[in-house]
Amino acid sequence: MDIGLAPYPDYPLSHTKCPGKIIMYLSLGIPVIASPRGMIPEMVIHEYNGFLAETTEEWEKYIITLINNPELRRQMGENARKHAIEKFSVHAHEKKFVNYINSFFTVS
């Protein structure tokens, strides 16, 4: 797979989603084209690790851009993996998780 696609319609429920498939694409080093809904713009940083597309024309433009630019796909893929590790990995949340678990064992 060279490009991850994540289209979401503009419905209220779409704005509440945290799509796991986008995190998978990013962690695998795959650039993503996604609809800018909910927290997706925090996951897909436009022109860094993918593109945010709203209209049919934008979807077409960004898909063609990535198909025709293997070097851009490679660079965005590297950025995607880096972003996933920094923001969504176990290591990124390790401290919060340990503090949460420790809060159950703290004696007041």
C-alpha positions as CSV (number, residue, x, y, z in Angstrom):
1,M,0.0,0.0,0.0
2,D,1.4,3.4,-1.0
3,I,-1.4,5.8,0.0
4,G,-3.9,5.6,2.9
5,L,-7.3,7.0,2.2
6,A,-9.7,8.0,4.9
7,P,-12.8,9.8,3.5
8,Y,-15.4,10.8,6.1
9,P,-18.7,12.5,5.3
10,D,-19.6,15.8,7.0
11,Y,-22.0,14.3,9.5
12,P,-22.1,15.1,13.3
13,L,-20.8,11.6,14.1
14,S,-17.8,12.0,11.8
15,H,-16.6,14.9,14.0
16,T,-16.4,12.7,17.0
17,K,-14.2,10.0,15.5
18,C,-10.6,9.1,16.2
19,P,-10.1,6.8,13.2
20,G,-7.8,3.9,14.1
21,K,-7.1,3.2,10.4
22,I,-5.3,6.6,10.2
23,I,-3.1,5.8,13.1
24,M,-2.3,2.4,11.4
25,Y,-1.4,4.1,8.1
26,L,0.8,6.7,9.9
27,S,2.6,4.0,12.0
28,L,3.3,2.0,8.9
29,G,4.9,5.0,7.2
30,I,2.1,5.5,4.7
31,P,1.0,9.1,3.7
32,V,-2.7,9.7,4.3
33,I,-5.3,11.6,2.4
34,A,-8.3,12.3,4.8
35,S,-11.3,14.4,5.3
36,P,-10.7,17.2,7.9
37,R,-13.2,15.9,10.6
38,G,-12.9,15.8,14.3
39,M,-9.4,15.1,15.5
40,I,-8.2,14.1,12.0
41,P,-6.3,17.4,11.4
42,E,-4.2,16.6,14.5
43,M,-3.3,13.2,13.0
44,V,-2.9,14.2,9.3
45,I,-0.9,17.4,9.1
46,H,-1.6,18.9,5.7
47,E,1.5,18.7,3.4
48,Y,3.6,17.1,6.1
49,N,2.4,13.5,6.5
50,G,-0.5,13.7,4.0
51,F,-3.2,15.9,2.8
52,L,-6.6,17.0,4.1
53,A,-9.2,16.9,1.3
54,E,-12.7,18.3,1.3
55,T,-13.9,18.5,-2.3
56,T,-13.9,15.9,-5.0
57,E,-11.4,18.0,-6.9
58,E,-9.0,18.1,-3.9
59,W,-9.2,14.3,-3.5
60,E,-8.4,13.8,-7.1
61,K,-5.5,16.4,-7.0
62,Y,-3.9,14.9,-3.9
63,I,-4.2,11.3,-5.1
64,I,-2.7,12.1,-8.5
65,T,0.1,14.2,-6.7
66,L,1.1,11.2,-4.5
67,I,0.8,8.7,-7.4
68,N,3.1,10.8,-9.6
69,N,5.6,11.7,-6.8
70,P,7.3,8.6,-5.3
71,E,9.8,10.8,-3.5
72,L,7.0,12.9,-1.9
73,R,5.3,9.7,-0.8
74,R,8.5,8.5,0.7
75,Q,9.1,11.7,2.6
76,M,5.5,12.0,3.8
77,G,5.7,8.4,4.8
78,E,8.7,9.0,7.0
79,N,7.0,12.1,8.5
80,A,3.9,10.0,9.1
81,R,5.9,7.3,11.0
82,K,7.7,9.9,13.1
83,H,4.4,11.7,13.9
84,A,2.7,8.4,14.9
85,I,5.6,7.5,17.3
86,E,5.7,11.0,18.8
87,K,1.9,11.4,19.3
88,F,0.2,8.0,19.3
89,S,2.6,5.3,20.4
90,V,2.7,3.6,23.8
91,H,6.0,5.4,24.5
92,A,4.3,8.8,23.8
93,H,1.8,8.0,26.5
94,E,4.0,5.9,28.9
95,K,4.3,8.6,31.6
96,K,0.5,9.3,31.7
97,F,-0.2,5.5,31.8
98,V,2.3,4.9,34.6
99,N,1.0,7.8,36.6
100,Y,-2.6,6.6,36.1
101,I,-1.8,3.1,37.4
102,N,0.3,4.5,40.3
103,S,-2.7,6.6,41.3
104,F,-4.5,3.4,42.4
105,F,-1.6,2.5,44.7
106,T,-0.8,5.9,46.2
107,V,-1.5,6.1,49.9
108,S,-2.8,9.4,51.2
